[in-house]
Amino acid sequence: MEIHKVLITGITGFVGSHLADYVIENFSKVQIFGLVRWRSPVNNVKHILDKITLLSGDLLDLPSLKSILSEYKPDVVFHLAAQSYVPFSFSSPIATLNTNVIGTCNLLEAVKDLKLTSNYDPTIHICSSSEVYGQVKEDELPIDEETPLRPASPYGVSKVGEDLLGYQYWLSWGIKTLRTRMFTHTGPKRGDVFVVSNFAKQIAAIEAKCQSPVIKVGNLESLRTFFDVRDAVHAYWLLVNRCTPGEVYNIGGVETMTIKEMLDLLLEMSTFKNIVVQTDPDKLRPSDVTLQIPSTEKFHRETRWRPKIKFSKTLEDTLNFWRNHFARESQ
């Protein structure tokens, strides 16, 4: 497929900003539009503001979506915007469901209406999550696309709704949706509420003498398969170019370890060698997902994609991102 214009919802967020970087670096002739709310912070994209076009709108405001799609007619919509913090979904389930389910429905309704009235027919990437699988059983590993959906959080429930809406609009209206269930990914610019970035920030703060040498943690026994966000956005680009509309794909890494093992790797990289690890009850979830090992063979068959960046490099880059943050703060 020849792509001239893309719209990224959530462009100012973690994955959206990395996707914009990837497209700029590799496809300079592709126009990039980003959906933003009036209060969206632009720190993650300030270095590329001259290369992208930010468009004001809101997933919960259907007319704004129809207006943007009607005027700019992107060939591909990467729908990445979401309330993506799992613990927040326990305290604010309605807000999570509104943003992720109703917001996605609004986007698909806008595309459907324009398809029926003006033959506008873009490809829509619906970004679901591995959280839809919830707590799997050991005999179900690795997790493939046929694994039962047992979401263990309101966030997981919202992503099931988003995921199945994408399928339903393909089935009922022929909207060219492609759904991904992304497993644990991280890297520079990740928000500090997420586990790898949170640990890296705490270590960088300790090194900068901005925090006492105690790192606060939650459940360290959860098993995850990690990979780099920069590999993830490459996968997303291959998805819209090579994969089959209406289908769903797991995307994930190949390096599996417990949260404790990940933390130990970060601690080994620290210049401060006497950091105490302390459990913080506030970081424990009411229900947790502790086994996430994906099968990505379906996606590999259609794209030949495999992650290329070693997770040790991801950890190093994330730690250096936060070191640079505290260095700037001290100036």
C-alpha positions in Angstrom: 0.0 0.0 0.0 1.3 3.5 -0.9 0.9 5.7 2.2 1.0 9.5 1.7 -0.7 10.7 4.9 -1.1 9.2 8.4 -3.0 10.3 11.4 -1.7 9.3 14.9 -4.1 9.6 17.8 -2.0 9.9 20.9 0.9 11.4 19.0 2.2 13.3 22.0 2.3 10.1 24.1 5.0 7.5 24.5 4.4 5.2 21.5 2.8 7.9 19.3 5.8 10.1 19.6 8.2 7.2 18.8 6.0 6.3 15.8 6.2 9.9 14.5 10.0 9.7 14.9 10.1 6.4 13.0 8.1 7.7 10.0 10.1 11.0 9.8 13.4 9.1 9.8 12.4 6.5 7.3 9.6 8.0 5.1 10.3 11.7 4.8 7.6 12.3 2.2 4.7 10.9 4.4 2.7 13.7 5.9 2.1 13.2 9.7 -1.0 14.5 11.4 -1.6 14.1 15.1 -4.8 14.3 17.1 -4.3 16.4 20.2 -6.5 17.9 22.9 -6.0 21.5 23.9 -4.1 20.5 27.1 -2.0 17.8 25.5 1.7 18.2 26.6 4.0 18.4 23.6 7.3 17.5 25.4 7.7 14.2 23.5 7.3 15.8 20.1 8.8 19.3 20.6 11.9 18.3 18.5 9.7 17.5 15.5 7.0 20.1 15.7 8.2 21.6 12.4 7.7 18.2 10.7 4.2 17.2 11.9 0.8 18.9 11.9 -1.1 18.8 15.2 -4.9 18.9 14.9 -7.2 19.8 17.8 -10.0 17.4 18.6 -11.1 14.8 21.1 -12.0 11.1 20.9 -15.1 11.9 22.9 -16.3 14.5 20.5 -17.5 12.8 17.3 -17.9 16.1 15.2 -14.3 17.0 15.7 -13.2 13.5 14.5 -15.5 13.7 11.4 -14.2 17.2 10.6 -10.5 16.2 10.8 -11.0 13.0 8.8 -13.1 14.7 6.2 -10.6 17.5 5.7 -7.3 15.6 5.8 -8.3 12.1 4.7 -5.3 10.2 6.0 -4.6 6.9 4.3 -3.8 5.3 7.7 -5.0 6.0 11.2 -2.8 4.7 14.0 -5.2 4.8 16.9 -2.9 4.8 19.9 -4.6 7.3 22.2 -5.9 5.7 25.4 -6.1 5.8 29.1 -3.3 3.3 29.4 -2.3 3.2 33.1 -3.7 0.0 34.6 -3.7 1.0 38.3 -5.6 4.2 37.5 -8.4 2.1 35.9 -9.2 0.5 39.2 -9.9 3.9 40.8 -11.5 5.4 37.6 -13.1 2.6 35.6 -15.8 4.8 34.0 -13.2 7.3 32.7 -11.1 4.4 31.4 -14.1 2.9 29.6 -15.2 6.2 28.2 -11.8 7.1 26.7 -10.9 3.6 25.4 -14.3 2.2 24.3 -16.5 5.2 23.5 -13.5 7.1 22.1 -12.7 4.2 19.8 -16.4 3.8 18.8 -16.5 7.5 17.9 -13.5 7.1 15.7 -14.9 4.1 13.9 -18.3 5.8 13.6 -16.7 8.8 12.0 -14.9 6.6 9.5 -18.0 4.6 8.8 -20.1 7.7 8.1 -17.5 9.1 5.7 -17.1 5.8 3.9 -20.9 5.7 3.3 -21.1 9.3 2.2 -17.8 9.9 0.4 -16.2 6.5 -0.2 -13.4 7.4 2.2 -11.8 4.1 3.1 -8.6 4.3 5.3 -6.8 1.6 7.1 -7.3 1.8 10.9 -4.9 0.3 13.4 -6.7 -0.4 16.6 -4.1 -0.7 19.4 -5.4 -3.3 21.9 -3.2 -4.8 24.6 -1.9 -8.1 26.1 -3.9 -7.1 29.2 -7.0 -8.5 27.4 -5.7 -12.0 28.2 -5.5 -11.4 31.9 -4.1 -14.1 34.1 -3.4 -17.1 31.9 -2.7 -20.6 33.0 0.8 -22.1 32.6 -0.4 -24.8 30.2 -1.7 -21.9 27.9 1.8 -20.5 27.4 2.9 -19.0 25.1 -0.1 -16.8 24.6 -1.4 -16.8 21.0 -4.4 -15.0 19.5 -6.8 -17.8 20.3 -6.1 -17.7 24.1 -9.3 -16.9 26.0 -9.8 -13.3 27.0 -10.0 -12.9 30.8 -9.2 -9.3 31.6 -8.1 -8.7 35.2 -8.6 -4.9 35.3 -11.0 -2.3 34.1 -8.2 -1.3 31.7 -8.2 -4.8 30.3 -11.9 -4.8 29.9 -11.7 -1.5 28.0 -9.2 -3.0 25.7 -11.4 -6.0 25.0 -14.2 -3.6 24.1 -11.8 -1.6 21.8 -10.5 -4.8 20.3 -13.9 -6.3 19.5 -15.3 -3.0 18.2 -12.5 -3.0 15.6 -13.5 -6.5 14.6 -17.2 -5.7 14.5 -16.7 -2.6 12.3 -14.8 -4.8 9.9 -17.4 -7.5 9.9 -20.4 -5.2 9.6 -19.2 -2.2 7.6 -16.0 -3.4 5.9 -13.9 -0.8 7.8 -10.2 -1.9 7.2 -9.3 -2.4 10.8 -6.1 -4.2 12.0 -5.9 -5.0 15.7 -2.7 -5.5 17.7 -2.3 -6.9 21.2 1.0 -5.4 22.3 3.0 -7.0 25.1 5.3 -5.2 27.5 7.3 -2.6 25.7 9.3 0.3 27.1 12.1 2.7 26.4 13.1 6.4 26.6 10.2 8.8 27.1 8.1 6.2 28.9 5.9 7.8 31.6 7.3 7.4 35.1 4.2 5.5 36.4 5.2 2.4 34.3 7.5 -0.1 35.9 10.7 0.0 33.9 10.7 3.8 33.6 9.7 4.2 37.3 12.6 2.1 38.5 15.0 3.8 36.1 13.8 7.2 37.3 14.2 6.3 40.9 17.8 5.0 40.3 18.7 8.2 38.4 17.2 10.3 41.2 19.3 8.4 43.8 22.4 8.9 41.6 21.6 12.6 41.4 21.1 12.8 45.2 17.5 13.8 44.7 16.2 10.7 46.5 17.4 8.6 49.4 19.0 5.3 48.4 15.7 3.3 48.7 13.8 2.2 45.6 10.1 1.5 46.1 8.6 -1.5 44.3 5.4 -3.4 43.8 5.1 -7.1 42.8 8.5 -8.3 41.7 7.4 -11.9 40.9 5.4 -11.1 37.8 6.9 -12.6 34.6 7.0 -10.5 31.5 8.4 -10.6 28.0 10.0 -7.2 27.3 11.0 -5.4 24.2 11.8 -1.9 22.9 9.3 0.7 21.8 11.5 1.4 18.8 11.0 -2.1 17.6 7.3 -1.8 18.4 6.7 1.2 16.1 8.6 -0.6 13.3 6.1 -3.5 13.8 3.2 -1.1 13.5 4.4 0.2 10.2 4.8 -3.3 8.8 1.3 -4.1 10.2 -0.5 -1.5 8.0 1.5 -2.4 4.9 1.5 -6.2 5.0 -1.2 -7.6 7.3 -4.8 -8.7 6.6 -7.7 -6.3 7.5 -10.0 -7.8 10.1 -7.3 -9.8 11.8 -5.7 -9.5 15.2 -2.0 -9.9 15.9 0.1 -10.4 19.0 3.3 -8.3 19.0 5.9 -8.8 21.7 9.5 -9.5 22.5 11.6 -12.5 23.1 13.4 -11.7 26.4 11.4 -13.0 29.3 12.2 -12.3 33.0 10.6 -11.4 36.2 10.2 -7.8 37.3 12.9 -8.6 40.0 15.3 -9.8 37.3 14.6 -6.6 35.3 15.3 -4.5 38.4 18.5 -6.3 39.1 19.8 -5.5 35.6 19.0 -1.8 36.2 20.7 -1.9 39.6 23.8 -3.4 38.0 23.9 -0.4 35.6 23.8 2.1 38.5 26.8 4.1 39.7 25.3 3.9 43.2 25.9 0.4 44.6 24.0 0.3 47.9 20.4 0.8 46.9 17.8 -0.7 49.2 14.7 -2.3 47.6 11.5 -1.8 49.6 7.9 -3.0 48.8 5.4 -0.2 48.6 1.8 -1.4 49.3 0.5 1.5 47.1 2.2 -0.1 44.1 0.4 -3.4 44.5 -2.7 -4.0 42.2 -6.0 -5.4 43.5 -5.6 -8.1 40.9 -2.4 -8.7 38.9 -1.4 -10.3 35.7 1.7 -12.4 36.4 2.3 -14.5 33.3 2.8 -12.8 30.0 4.8 -14.7 27.4 3.5 -14.2 23.8 3.5 -16.2 20.7 4.1 -13.7 17.8 4.3 -16.3 15.1 1.2 -15.1 13.3 2.6 -11.6 12.9 6.0 -13.0 11.9 4.5 -15.1 9.2 2.9 -12.0 7.5 5.7 -9.5 8.1 8.9 -11.4 8.9 9.3 -9.0 11.9 11.4 -9.8 14.9 12.7 -7.4 17.6 16.3 -6.3 16.9 17.1 -4.1 20.0 18.6 -6.0 23.0 16.6 -5.3 26.2 19.9 -4.4 27.9 20.1 -1.5 25.4 16.5 -0.5 26.2 17.3 -0.4 29.9 20.5 1.6 29.4 18.7 4.1 27.2 15.8 4.5 29.6 18.2 5.0 32.6 20.2 7.6 30.6 16.9 9.3 29.6 16.2 9.9 33.3 19.8 10.8 34.1 19.6 13.5 31.5 16.4 14.6 33.0 17.9 15.2 36.5 21.0 16.7 34.9 18.8 19.4 33.3 16.9 19.9 36.5 20.1 20.7 38.4 21.2 23.4 35.9 
